[in-house]
Amino acid sequence: MMGYYSGWGMMGGAGTFGIITWLVIFVDFVLLGIWLWKQINK
């Protein structure tokens, strides 16, 4: 069981779950960037 969690927090460390986690983080940063860009350009 410990072998599955050995790479937790690293890029693709947890396989599919790691990819989903990084995808969610990436989308959050993109949305944050768009929101900030709109705030600056008001």
Sine and cosine of phi, psi and omega as CSV:
sin_phi,cos_phi,sin_psi,cos_psi,sin_omega,cos_omega
0.00,0.00,-0.60,0.80,-0.02,-1.00
-0.91,0.42,-0.53,0.85,0.01,-1.00
-0.88,0.48,-0.52,0.85,0.00,-1.00
-0.93,0.37,-0.57,0.82,-0.05,-1.00
-1.00,-0.10,0.05,1.00,-0.10,-0.99
-0.88,0.47,-0.52,0.85,-0.04,-1.00
-0.97,-0.25,0.37,0.93,-0.05,-1.00
-0.89,0.46,0.70,-0.72,0.02,-1.00
1.00,-0.01,-0.17,0.99,0.01,-1.00
-0.99,-0.16,0.31,-0.95,-0.07,-1.00
-0.88,0.48,0.92,-0.39,0.00,-1.00
0.92,0.39,0.31,0.95,-0.07,-1.00
-0.91,0.42,-0.54,0.84,-0.04,-1.00
-0.96,-0.28,0.41,0.91,0.05,-1.00
0.93,0.36,-0.76,-0.65,-0.07,-1.00
-0.88,0.47,-0.66,0.75,-0.02,-1.00
-0.89,0.45,-0.62,0.79,0.06,-1.00
-0.90,0.43,-0.65,0.76,0.03,-1.00
-0.90,0.44,-0.70,0.72,0.03,-1.00
-0.88,0.48,-0.70,0.71,0.01,-1.00
-0.86,0.51,-0.74,0.67,0.01,-1.00
-0.91,0.41,-0.56,0.83,0.04,-1.00
-0.90,0.43,-0.69,0.72,0.05,-1.00
-0.88,0.47,-0.71,0.70,0.04,-1.00
-0.87,0.49,-0.69,0.72,0.02,-1.00
-0.87,0.49,-0.73,0.68,0.02,-1.00
-0.88,0.47,-0.67,0.74,0.05,-1.00
-0.86,0.52,-0.70,0.71,0.02,-1.00
-0.91,0.42,-0.63,0.78,0.05,-1.00
-0.89,0.46,-0.74,0.67,0.02,-1.00
-0.89,0.46,-0.65,0.76,0.06,-1.00
-0.88,0.47,-0.68,0.73,0.05,-1.00
-0.88,0.48,-0.69,0.73,0.04,-1.00
-0.89,0.45,-0.69,0.72,0.01,-1.00
-0.89,0.46,-0.71,0.70,0.03,-1.00
-0.89,0.45,-0.66,0.75,0.02,-1.00
-0.87,0.49,-0.66,0.75,0.06,-1.00
-0.91,0.41,-0.65,0.76,0.03,-1.00
-0.89,0.45,-0.68,0.73,-0.01,-1.00
-0.92,0.40,-0.62,0.78,-0.08,-1.00
-1.00,0.02,0.27,0.96,0.04,-1.00
-0.95,0.32,0.00,0.00,0.00,0.00
